[in-house]
Amino acid sequence: MFTGGRLLLRKPAVTRTMLTVDQCALTLKALADHTRLRILESLLVEEKCVTDLVRHLHCPQPHISHHLRILRDAGLVEGIRDGQQVCYRIAPRVQHLLANRQGRALNFGCCELRFPDPVFSPVKRRTHLLT
């Protein structure tokens, strides 16, 4: 969980996946909120449904849904409908960015975002949702 620990933004080395100025601004704006960082950090550990995020983050469902919409609009997460539930996972584009940094940071091209090391364990997927 994001608890105000070490979260570093720094200028990355040259990368092939450079974002445009507008894309970078949208990404940074989406990340500029404590709740959204906590959601992103939680989804880095394991895919979760909205109800799971509500329980995990101790926030009301409308609050979580609002922040998920912002993260989804920025292309950071994607939702998968499972009956009446919507489950979220890190977007493939972001998974690719994570893989390129050996699971230690998200390199967006305009900047690099690092979470504390314990966050980065293999992402657990709900396999029944991927089909």
ChimeraX attribute file (.defattr): number of C-alpha atoms within 10 A of each C-alpha:
attribute: neighborCount
match mode: 1-to-1
recipient: residues
	/A:1	18
	/A:2	18
	/A:3	10
	/A:4	11
	/A:5	9
	/A:6	11
	/A:7	14
	/A:8	13
	/A:9	16
	/A:10	12
	/A:11	13
	/A:12	14
	/A:13	10
	/A:14	9
	/A:15	11
	/A:16	6
	/A:17	12
	/A:18	14
	/A:19	15
	/A:20	11
	/A:21	10
	/A:22	9
	/A:23	15
	/A:24	17
	/A:25	14
	/A:26	17
	/A:27	21
	/A:28	17
	/A:29	13
	/A:30	21
	/A:31	19
	/A:32	11
	/A:33	11
	/A:34	12
	/A:35	17
	/A:36	19
	/A:37	21
	/A:38	19
	/A:39	23
	/A:40	22
	/A:41	18
	/A:42	21
	/A:43	23
	/A:44	22
	/A:45	19
	/A:46	17
	/A:47	21
	/A:48	23
	/A:49	18
	/A:50	19
	/A:51	15
	/A:52	13
	/A:53	22
	/A:54	18
	/A:55	11
	/A:56	14
	/A:57	14
	/A:58	10
	/A:59	12
	/A:60	12
	/A:61	14
	/A:62	11
	/A:63	11
	/A:64	19
	/A:65	16
	/A:66	12
	/A:67	17
	/A:68	23
	/A:69	15
	/A:70	18
	/A:71	24
	/A:72	18
	/A:73	14
	/A:74	19
	/A:75	18
	/A:76	20
	/A:77	22
	/A:78	18
	/A:79	19
	/A:80	13
	/A:81	11
	/A:82	11
	/A:83	6
	/A:84	6
	/A:85	12
	/A:86	16
	/A:87	19
	/A:88	24
	/A:89	25
	/A:90	26
	/A:91	17
	/A:92	13
	/A:93	14
	/A:94	17
	/A:95	17
	/A:96	14
	/A:97	19
	/A:98	20
	/A:99	14
	/A:100	13
	/A:101	13
	/A:102	10
	/A:103	20
	/A:104	19
	/A:105	21
	/A:106	22
	/A:107	25
	/A:108	22
	/A:109	18
	/A:110	22
	/A:111	19
	/A:112	18
	/A:113	18
	/A:114	19
	/A:115	21
	/A:116	17
	/A:117	11
	/A:118	9
	/A:119	18
	/A:120	17
	/A:121	12
	/A:122	10
	/A:123	17
	/A:124	13
	/A:125	14
	/A:126	14
	/A:127	8
	/A:128	7
	/A:129	13
	/A:130	7
	/A:131	4
